[in-house]
Amino acid sequence: MTLTTITNLDGLVNFRDVGGMPAGEGTIAPGVLYRSEGLASLSEEGRRELADCAIGTVVDFRSEGEVAHSPGLAADSVRPALVSMPLLDGAVPLGGGRLPTLDGIYLELVQQAGDRFARLASIIATSDDAVLVHCTAGKDRTGVGVALVLLAVGADRDAVTADYLATTSNLTGEWTERMLGAAHRMGAEVTPELEALVNGTSAEALGAALDWVQQEHGSVDAYLLAHGLTADELVRLRRRLVDAPR
């Protein structure tokens, strides 16, 4: 069977290939790393597209509770293989408590989940096929994880930030309305603050988290190495993700 590269999966609104952005003297290679929201909304056609494309591994950052509420790939999926790697809990807080901020979420991620981000980098480095990373929205956990991987191989920070920011326009509309409706049915008050948490992005929040990594470790690649990525895997990650100029 010939496996194809892919630009869309039917049923998803926030799926994309991160290839093409500048990385030093080269560019991020297309067809190697993809990102998206959760896969529960894939149509039957989208599931066939996923099974037939070059994506061999799906990394799911959602918690067990999120997966139970909105299943994606089957746990025993063979093609693509599923790697469950829970990071925080993306469920909307209920009960009237104070909503978290993107600044707080992103800082907590880089401070508490370095081992998971290093494992993500290792999976991408050692995989023979393309890798898809997702959480519920494909925005916060996915956004920070993908940003760290791309910056570790020399991707332009402004381009990485622009890719992250694209998520808000992708999610605005039916996806956001569906998520807010579900939150309301579970007892949450739908406020502008909640909507911002559901589909909002913040260059400042992402930048603050990345600045913390830089201040504490000197560089993103040093951060990943400190949390378990090997030097050999870092070399392989760069070879996989960066197309050198010809």
Secondary structure, 3 states (H helix, E strand, C coil): CCCECCCCCCCCCCCEECCCCEECCEEECCCCEEEECCHHHCCHHHHHHHHHECEEEEEECCCHHHHHHCCCCCCCCCCCEEEECCCCCCCCCCCCCCCCCHHHHHHHHHHHCHHHHHHHHHHHHHCCCEEEEECCCCCCHHHHHHHHHHHHCCECHHHHHHHHHHHHHHHCCHHHHHHHHHHHHCCCCCCHHHHHHHHCCCHHHHHHHHHHHHHHHCCHHHHHHHCCCCHHHHHHHHHHHEECCC
